[in-house]
Structures are given as C-alpha cells and as structure tokens.
C-alpha cells in the first residue's frame, strides 16, 4: 500500500485515494477494488498487471471515466472526478483521455480514416478539417495508404494502429490501453509498443493493462494488483529506457 | 437546428447499412400503402352505393293496391282494391307533408314506337307531371308533361335521350314532331335525360290520355310521392298514407296484402347503416394497420439499437454525449420513416388512381379515392410513432455504459 499522499505534486496526472468499487449483481455484491491509492505523474508510462479478477480492468474503466466508483477520490489532471454527469464525462473522455482496446473497437462500417476522425466529430471539427488531421495521424502510424480500408480489410496490427491514431487525434493527456497487444503476435506487439513509446516520448501519460511480462518490462513501472489491492510496484530499467523518471 | 455535419454523419451511416435501412423503410412504406388501399377501397364502396341512390329522389314512397287478406267490417277477404283519380285528388288534398305526387297507369309496355321509317321498342309510362321530379330527371330539350296535358288529355309524349337517338337519326329537333305509338300519333314535347339508363330508355305520356285510350276509365295502378322528411318522419308518413287509404277503401290497415308500399328513404337508410358498418369496419382495420406498423417500426428500432450497442459504446468512449447519441438515432429514424412513409403514400395513391382509371364503372365500386388529409395524418402518425418508438431504445442506448457495450463477448 502506498501512503505518500502528501501535498499536491504539480506534475501529478492521476491521483487515487483509497478507491473502492463493488459490483452488485442481484443480491451478491462483489468487492472488486478494495482501497487503491496511487499517483501517476504526467509523462509516465505505467503498466497495471494482475491475474484475471484482480481488478485491473475495473481500475482502467474507473480511470477512463467509463465506470464510476463507490468511495475514495480520483483526481484526473488535478480535477476531482466524482459523480459527474454523462455529458461532462463524455467531454472529458473526448478531450483528456484516449483509449486503446484489446479488440480494437473500431466501427465496422467506417473506413480507417473515418474511424480515426470520429473523436474530432464530437469536438465539432468540420468534416474537411478532421479528415485532413486524421490523415496526418494515419501517416504517423504508417497507414496513410490504407485510409479507404474497412477494419475487416486490415490485419490485427493495422487495426490497433488505427485505434492508436484515433486515441491520439483528440490530443489527450492520458492514453489508457487495455491489453493493447492481447490479440497480436509477438512481433506486431513490439511494433505497437514502439508506437506507444514514441507517443510517451511526446509527454503523453500512458497506462497499459497487461498480463504479459514482455510488455510490462517496457514500461517504467508495473503496478501489480491482487484481489483488489496493490500488491507491489516494480520499477523497470529496461533497455529501451535507460533513465527512469523515478 | 440544422447541422450539416450531423446529417452527413447520418447519411453515411444509412448508406453503409442499406439492409437495415431497407427493412425499416419497407415496413413503414408497406403499412402506409396498405392503409391507403384500405381507405380507398372503403371510399370506392361508398361511392358505388351513393351512385345507386343518386338516380331517384331518395325520399320517395311508392305504393299500390293489392288484394285483402283479412275480412274487415263485414267485407270478405280476397277483395281486390282499386285506386282511382279520386284517390289522386284525395292524397294531394288530405295528406300533409307531401312535395310531389304522381299516379301511374300501366298499359302498352314495351310497344313498338315509330317515326317515319325508324322504329324501336321502348317502355311507355303514363303518369302525372310530378313523376319527372320523383325520377330526378333533367330536360335537355322542350318541356315535360304538364297539368294542361292531363286536363285536356293531350296526345303528347316526353322522350328519353336514347329514344331520340334511335328515332331521330338525322339529328333534327324532335320537338313538335309526331311519333306513332301503337299506330296512334303523339306529338313530342320534350327530351329528358336521366342518370340511370334503364329509366331513360322510355317515353312518358299523360295518365289521363292513357286512361282514355285504353278505356281504363279513371284507374290508377300505383302512386309515387316524395317529401322533404327525415327517415323517422317518412315512416310516420308511410303509416298515415296507409291508415287514410285503408279508411277510404275499407280494409284493415294492418293488412299488408291489401296495399304494398316501398319507402326508398327507409331502404336508403338501410344502405347507409350498412355503409356505416363498413366504415367502422374499415376504420378499425385501418387503426390496427397503423398499430401493426407502429409495432413493426418499434421492433426494428429496438433491434437496430441492440445491433448498434457496440458502435454506441465506441462513440461514447471517444466522446459522444448522451444527447448526441439520442439525436443520432432519432434523426435517422425520422428520416427513414418519413421518406418511406412518403413513398408508401405515393405508391398507394398511385395504385388507387390506376384502379379507378382501369376498372370499368361498376354499380358497387366506383372511384376509389382517399381523403388526402386522412392519408397525410396517418403518415404523420406513423412517423411520430416510429420516432417515439425509436426514442425509448435511443434513450436506453444513451445510457449504455461504454464498459458494458465494449465488453468482449
């Protein structure tokens, strides 16, 4: 358990204080997160590990404001996220957070360009402008020539790159990646991690939920969850990152 | 609140989900189409029935003598009742509420009528002048019979249009010409037109002339009277006529065989009642058609929203607000149902006008048409219902938690 919740660090992107979360199904209540306290600084690249049922996906959902929590405090970019309405949550997700999912979650009837441009549609950017920006981001993930392709016409790695481009287009502060390499082979996984590193180098905070050790060692530290509490935190000195920010 | 970008997004969604769009649209278009056909057929039936009665004045009572079936005041049953010119005068003077009164005398039915070398077989009717109004006829040339013809027992006739066509082929005016009926010359005084062709293919001559020629003395075979009374009053009138004539001719007023009566208003009433029944039936079926349409549209909307759960989850994850989700689904529903409803409306009205132009004029089914206001209102009702049906799933969709929607199956 971490207990270093002292004064506010000006570089803190995410702060959790004694966070609890239960799922109620019928008469059963499942206590998933049992008091999580955690600080993640701006520009950090962190992995969350744990066995299934340890609460790592739930934690990511709470961080992504996709789900609410029962008690404790969650500060995102120094703002308390508590009981905010759906519209405000949608705006926060749109402007502050980018998501990358294991199953990509691209809209099947939209082509690569339209998928990437979608967050800008909800920011009210004009069609021409957002398609132009989306093309730039597709270029960044090396898929410029594939922009007309539907998700079904892309390989797993390509789909994940489209999803990463989509997560970046809104210029988020944090990227939340839920098992981003779970559906990919090891070579492609490493390519995706390379892209995530590049993004991180630009100062965007990245949190990756994974159960793969190879992925976890490429982050600065791994937060290990077990039965809804933080079991330990491992700091990596990986070959890709000589100096940890800690 | 016109947002071009929003519509572009909706159009692109519709365009890329054509099957779904087609199914939703088809159910709406089909519902409206069936409704229009149904309403139009009902109207066609009504037009047919109305046309049946347009030929005659609808408030006419016909009656004539029969044979008594009951003994009455010392008189035996089986006595033949006879009406005469005196009855005509009596009815005119002593029965209130009558507008037109005419007697009719039967003789020489289907006689050969000739003019120079042309001839034909036509019906000959001997009546009073009022018969003209009872038959709802119109004069195209000359005049109808008048009271002077009756008084002077003139040998004059009014002929129908088909008779003029058959006898006066050279196109000259028949007025003043003499035609021969049973070899007796009659002067033509007028040509009339009637909607019912059977009632038009005939000649009218004064009842008094006919009585004189056939030696019928003063006999009248039956009467036709018209009034401006309502159905209830008309039935009352019917009773009065029966009671008074029963008194005059000394038969039991409950003896139906002594005198026959035919009240067209009563018959018309029967038909209007029948039609009212049909109308109610059509309305009920129509209402159920709309309900079926609403259920169909709602069903599809629910399926559509379910099918789009994941898409909605993705949209919410990248920043779609609940309002934007609701408006997206609703606008799409309104667009599809509105367009499809319009197509159904046009097709239905088109088919009806096609039927009306192809189908031969029929006694019981004429000019199927649809009250455009009714059609428009039903279309709007279906669109609004479709929208409301879409609203519930849309609101539910807007509340879908992205976590649930994005959960891997």
Interface residues (C-beta under 8 A of the other chain):
Chain A: X61 X64 X66 X67 X86 X87 X90 X91 X93 X94 X95 X99 X101 X102 X103 X105 X106 X107 X108 X109 X110 X114 X118 X119 X121 X122 X123 X124 X126 X127 X166 X170
Chain B: X5 X8 X9 X12 X13 X16 X17 X310 X311 X313 X314 X315 X316 X317 X318 X319 X320 X321 X322 X323 X324 X398 X399 X401 X402 X403 X406 X408
